[in-house]
Amino acid sequence: MTKRKNSIKNYLVLVVDIDDDIGRKAGLNTPILGRDENIKALIKLGLADPGDSDVNAILGGVKIYDELKSSGKNVEIVTISGDVNVESEKCALRLKEQIDFILYLYNPDFIYLVSDGKEDELILKYLESKDVFVWKKRIIVKQSETLESTYYLIQEFIKKTMEEYIPLILSFVGFSLLLYAIFADIGWRIVVGILGLYILSEGLGVRKLLYEKIKKKEEFSIGRIFPISATISLFILIIGLTYSISLIHQIKELNLLIGKFFLHFVNFLTLSLIVLMVGKFIDSVIHSDNEILEIFKKYFFYLICIFIARELIISGGNYLLGNIEFITFVLEIIVYISIIIILSVILFTKSNNKNRAKL
C-alpha cells in the first residue's frame, strides 16, 4: 500500500469486538465509522447488555479519539467485529475484509488498537504485515467476564461461610462443650467420633449423596426403619437384663441390689434407646415433610436427654451404693434438669414463634 507523501499523519482508533457482541446483542453491522455512530452503537449495546465489556472498550476508544483530536491530530474511530466462533475461518475473513476496507479508506500511519483483551492477538498478527505502526490498548474493566466471575465466587464463598459454615462451627463447638460438661472426658470421645464420621462422609461423598436423595424423597423405595430398630433395641434390652441380673442375684440388700443393677444395666439401656432413636430419626428424615434442620434439632435434643438420663441413673446407683451423698445426688438432678430446660428453650423457642406467626 502506497502512503500519501505529505507531512500530515493519519491516526486511526480501531475498536475490535472479535466475538460480534455488537451484532448479536445490538443488531448492528460493522464497520461502524465515526465518533457519533460509535456513541450510538455503545448506547444501544449498553441497553441490550449493560454488563458487556465491549461497551467499555468502545468508550475507551472514544476517549483515545477525543484526546488525539484535542491535540490536533487527524484521527478517525472505527469499530469492527468478527464472529461468535472466534477461531473460525468465517471470523478471520470477516475481520480481514473490514481491516482492508478501513486501511484503504483512511490510509492510517498509526493505529490505536482497542479491545477488551479477547483474542486481540489475531488482529495484531494481520496488522504486522501492513505498513502501519500499532499501539495496543487493552481495556480492563470490572465487568470483564473473568474478573466478574472471580468476584462473585469470592462473594459467594464469604456469604456461604457467614450463613452456613460459621453457624455450623459455632453449633459444633457448643455441642462439644455441652457434651464435655455432661460427660467429662468421655464427651470428647463422642465429639471426635462424630467429627470423624462427618469427615469420612465428606471424603466419600456420602453426605452430599444422602442430602440430594433426602431432598428428593420420592427416590427412596425403602420402607420404615423404626420396626427394625425397635426389634434390635428390644434384643439389646433382653441381653442387658439377663447380664445385669446374673451379676446381682447373690446380693441380699435391696438398696445395693438396685444400685448394682442400675450401674450394670445403664449402658445397655442407653444403647437400646439410641438404636431406637436412630431408626425413628431415619424414618422422619425420609418419610416426613418437616424441614431437615427441625428434625435434627428435635432428635439432637432427644440424644442429649438420653445421655442425661444415663448420668442420672449412674448417680442414683452410686447414691444407693453409698458412693455419693444425697445432697450431691439432688444437685446433679437440679443441674441436669436445668440443662434440659435451657436446651429446649434454645432449640425450640424460634420454631414456636414461627408457628404462632403462621397461625
C-alpha positions in Angstrom: 0.0 0.0 0.0 1.4 3.4 -1.0 1.4 6.1 1.6 0.5 9.7 0.8 3.6 11.8 0.7 2.7 14.7 3.0 3.6 15.8 6.4 0.1 15.1 7.9 0.0 11.8 9.8 -3.3 9.9 9.9 -4.4 8.2 13.2 -7.0 5.5 13.5 -8.6 4.3 16.7 -9.7 0.7 15.9 -12.1 -0.8 18.4 -12.4 -4.6 18.0 -15.4 -6.7 19.1 -14.0 -10.0 17.9 -16.9 -12.2 19.1 -19.5 -9.9 17.5 -21.5 -8.9 20.6 -22.4 -5.7 18.9 -24.1 -7.6 16.1 -25.6 -10.4 18.1 -26.9 -8.3 21.0 -27.5 -4.8 19.5 -28.2 -5.9 15.9 -25.6 -3.6 14.4 -23.5 -4.2 11.3 -19.8 -3.3 11.3 -17.6 -1.4 10.5 -19.1 1.5 12.5 -17.4 4.7 11.3 -17.1 8.0 13.2 -17.4 9.2 16.8 -21.2 9.9 16.7 -22.1 6.5 15.2 -19.9 4.7 17.8 -21.6 6.6 20.6 -24.9 5.5 19.3 -23.7 1.9 19.0 -22.3 1.7 22.5 -25.6 3.1 23.9 -27.6 0.5 22.0 -25.2 -2.3 23.1 -25.3 -1.0 26.7 -29.1 -1.0 26.7 -29.1 -4.6 25.4 -26.5 -5.8 27.9 -25.2 -3.3 30.4 -22.5 -5.7 31.6 -20.9 -6.3 28.2 -17.2 -5.4 28.3 -17.3 -4.2 24.7 -19.3 -1.2 25.9 -16.3 -0.1 27.9 -14.0 -0.9 25.0 -15.9 1.5 22.7 -15.9 4.1 25.5 -12.1 3.7 25.8 -11.8 4.1 22.1 -13.8 7.3 22.1 -11.7 8.6 25.0 -8.5 8.0 23.0 -10.1 9.6 19.9 -11.0 12.7 21.9 -7.5 13.0 23.4 -5.9 12.8 19.9 -8.4 15.1 18.4 -7.9 17.7 21.1 -4.1 17.6 20.5 -4.7 18.5 16.8 -4.2 15.0 15.3 -6.0 13.9 12.2 -7.9 11.0 13.7 -10.8 8.7 13.0 -12.5 6.0 15.0 -13.9 2.7 13.7 -15.4 -0.3 15.4 -15.2 -3.7 13.7 -16.5 -7.1 14.7 -15.8 -10.8 13.9 -17.9 -13.8 14.7 -19.1 -15.6 17.8 -16.8 -18.5 16.9 -13.6 -16.5 17.2 -11.3 -19.3 16.0 -13.3 -20.0 12.8 -12.3 -19.1 9.2 -15.5 -17.0 9.0 -14.4 -14.8 11.8 -10.9 -14.3 10.3 -12.2 -13.5 6.8 -14.7 -11.0 8.1 -12.1 -9.2 10.2 -9.7 -9.2 7.2 -12.3 -7.7 4.9 -13.1 -4.9 7.3 -9.5 -4.1 8.1 -8.6 -4.0 4.4 -11.5 -1.6 3.8 -10.7 0.8 6.6 -7.0 0.8 5.7 -7.9 1.7 2.2 -10.5 4.3 3.4 -8.3 6.1 5.9 -4.8 5.2 4.9 -3.6 5.5 8.6 0.0 5.9 9.7 -0.7 4.9 13.3 -3.4 2.7 14.7 -4.6 2.5 18.3 -6.0 -1.0 18.6 -8.6 -1.0 21.4 -10.2 -4.2 22.7 -11.3 -5.9 25.9 -8.5 -8.4 25.7 -10.2 -11.2 23.9 -8.0 -12.7 21.2 -6.8 -9.3 20.0 -3.5 -11.0 19.1 -5.3 -12.3 15.9 -5.7 -8.7 14.7 -2.1 -7.8 15.6 -0.7 -10.6 13.6 -2.5 -9.4 10.5 -1.7 -5.7 11.0 2.0 -6.6 11.4 2.1 -7.3 7.7 0.9 -3.8 6.9 3.0 -0.6 6.7 1.5 0.9 9.8 2.5 1.3 13.5 0.1 -0.2 16.0 -0.4 0.6 19.7 -2.4 -1.9 21.6 -4.8 -0.5 24.2 -6.5 -3.2 26.2 -9.4 -2.0 28.3 -9.6 -4.0 31.5 -13.0 -3.3 33.2 -14.8 -4.5 36.3 -17.4 -6.1 34.2 -14.9 -8.3 32.4 -16.1 -12.0 32.5 -13.1 -13.4 34.3 -12.9 -10.7 37.0 -16.6 -10.7 37.4 -16.7 -14.5 37.9 -13.8 -14.3 40.4 -15.6 -11.5 42.3 -18.8 -13.4 42.6 -17.1 -16.6 43.5 -15.3 -14.8 46.4 -18.6 -13.1 47.3 -20.5 -16.4 47.3 -17.8 -18.1 49.4 -17.9 -15.3 52.0 -21.7 -15.4 52.0 -21.9 -19.1 52.3 -19.2 -19.1 55.0 -21.1 -16.5 57.0 -24.5 -18.0 56.6 -23.8 -21.7 56.7 -20.3 -22.7 57.9 -19.9 -20.2 60.8 -23.3 -21.2 62.4 -22.3 -24.9 61.8 -18.9 -24.3 63.5 -20.5 -22.5 66.4 -23.1 -25.2 66.8 -20.5 -27.9 66.8 -18.4 -26.0 69.4 -21.4 -25.5 71.6 -22.4 -29.2 71.2 -18.8 -30.3 72.1 -18.8 -28.1 75.3 -22.2 -29.3 76.3 -21.1 -33.0 76.0 -18.0 -32.3 77.9 -20.0 -30.5 80.7 -22.3 -33.5 81.0 -19.9 -36.5 80.4 -16.5 -35.1 81.2 -13.7 -36.8 79.3 -15.9 -39.3 77.5 -17.7 -36.3 75.9 -14.6 -35.6 73.8 -14.5 -39.2 72.6 -18.1 -38.7 71.4 -17.2 -35.4 69.7 -14.2 -36.9 68.0 -16.3 -39.9 66.8 -19.0 -37.6 65.4 -16.3 -35.4 63.7 -14.6 -38.5 62.3 -17.9 -39.8 60.8 -18.6 -36.4 59.3 -15.1 -36.1 57.7 -15.4 -39.7 56.4 -18.8 -39.0 54.9 -17.5 -35.8 53.2 -14.4 -37.6 51.8 -16.5 -40.5 50.4 -19.3 -38.1 49.1 -21.8 -39.9 51.3 -23.2 -36.8 52.9 -23.8 -35.0 49.6 -25.4 -38.1 48.1 -27.7 -38.6 51.1 -28.6 -34.9 51.1 -29.6 -34.9 47.5 -31.7 -38.0 48.0 -33.3 -36.6 51.1 -34.4 -33.5 49.0 -36.0 -35.9 46.5 -37.9 -38.1 48.9 -39.6 -40.0 46.1 -36.3 -41.7 45.2 -36.3 -43.7 48.4 -38.1 -47.0 47.9 -37.2 -48.5 51.3 -39.8 -49.0 54.0 -39.8 -48.0 57.6 -36.6 -48.4 59.6 -38.3 -48.0 63.0 -39.6 -51.6 63.3 -36.2 -53.0 62.7 -34.5 -50.6 65.2 -37.2 -51.4 67.7 -36.5 -55.1 67.4 -32.8 -54.6 67.8 -33.4 -52.3 70.8 -35.6 -54.9 72.4 -32.9 -57.6 71.8 -30.3 -55.3 73.5 -32.6 -54.7 76.5 -33.1 -58.5 76.9 -29.4 -59.1 76.8 -28.8 -56.3 79.2 -31.4 -57.5 81.7 -30.0 -61.1 81.6 -26.4 -59.9 82.0 -27.2 -57.5 84.9 -29.4 -59.9 86.8 -26.7 -62.6 86.5 -24.3 -60.3 88.3 -26.6 -59.2 91.2 -28.6 -62.3 92.0 -26.5 -63.1 95.1 -26.8 -59.6 96.7 -29.3 -59.6 99.6 -29.6 -55.9 100.5 -32.3 -54.2 98.4 -30.5 -50.8 98.0 -27.2 -52.5 97.0 -29.1 -54.8 94.6 -30.9 -51.9 92.9 -27.7 -49.8 92.8 -25.6 -52.5 91.2 -28.4 -53.3 88.8 -28.5 -49.6 87.7 -24.8 -49.5 87.1 -24.7 -52.7 85.1 -27.9 -52.1 83.1 -27.5 -48.4 82.3 -25.2 -48.9 79.2 -27.5 -51.5 77.7 -30.5 -49.2 78.2 -28.6 -46.2 76.7 -27.6 -48.2 73.6 -31.1 -49.6 73.1 -32.6 -46.1 73.3 -30.0 -44.7 70.8 -30.8 -47.5 68.4 -34.5 -46.9 68.8 -34.0 -43.1 68.2 -31.7 -43.6 65.2 -34.4 -45.7 63.5 -37.1 -43.1 64.2 -34.7 -40.3 63.0 -34.1 -42.0 59.7 -37.8 -42.6 59.2 -38.5 -38.9 60.0 -35.9 -37.7 57.5 -37.1 -40.0 54.7 -40.8 -40.0 55.1 -41.6 -36.7 56.9 -42.3 -33.4 55.2 -40.7 -31.4 58.0 -37.5 -29.5 57.4 -34.3 -31.4 58.0 -33.0 -28.8 60.4 -36.1 -29.1 62.6 -35.9 -32.9 62.6 -32.2 -32.7 63.5 -32.8 -30.3 66.4 -35.6 -32.5 67.8 -33.5 -35.7 67.7 -30.4 -33.9 69.0 -32.5 -32.9 72.0 -33.6 -36.5 72.4 -30.0 -37.7 72.3 -28.9 -35.2 75.0 -31.9 -36.3 77.1 -30.8 -40.0 76.8 -27.3 -39.2 77.9 -28.5 -37.1 80.8 -30.9 -39.9 81.9 -27.8 -42.2 81.8 -25.9 -39.9 84.1 -28.8 -39.6 86.5 -29.2 -43.4 86.6 -25.5 -43.7 87.3 -25.7 -41.1 90.1 -28.8 -42.9 91.5 -26.9 -46.2 91.5 -23.9 -44.6 93.2 -26.2 -43.0 95.9 -27.8 -46.3 96.6 -24.4 -47.9 97.0 -23.3 -45.1 99.3 -20.6 -43.7 96.9 -22.1 -40.2 96.9 -24.1 -38.2 99.4 -27.8 -37.4 99.0 -27.2 -33.6 98.5 -24.8 -34.3 95.7 -27.4 -36.5 94.0 -30.0 -33.8 94.4 -27.7 -31.2 93.0 -26.9 -33.3 90.0 -30.7 -33.8 89.3 -31.2 -30.0 89.5 -28.3 -29.3 87.2 -29.3 -31.8 84.6 -33.0 -30.8 84.6 -31.8 -27.1 84.2 -29.7 -28.1 81.2 -32.7 -29.8 79.6 -34.9 -26.8 80.2 -32.3 -24.3 78.8 -31.6 -26.5 75.8 -35.2 -26.9 75.0 -35.7 -23.1 75.1 -32.6 -22.6 72.8 -33.6 -25.2 70.3 -37.4 -24.8 70.1 -38.4 -21.2 71.0 -37.7 -19.9 67.5 -39.8 -22.7 65.9 -42.7 -22.0 68.2 -42.6 -18.3 67.3 -42.8 -19.2 63.7 -45.7 -21.5 64.3 -47.5 -18.7 66.1 -46.8 -16.3 63.2 -48.4 -18.8 60.8 -51.5 -19.0 62.9 
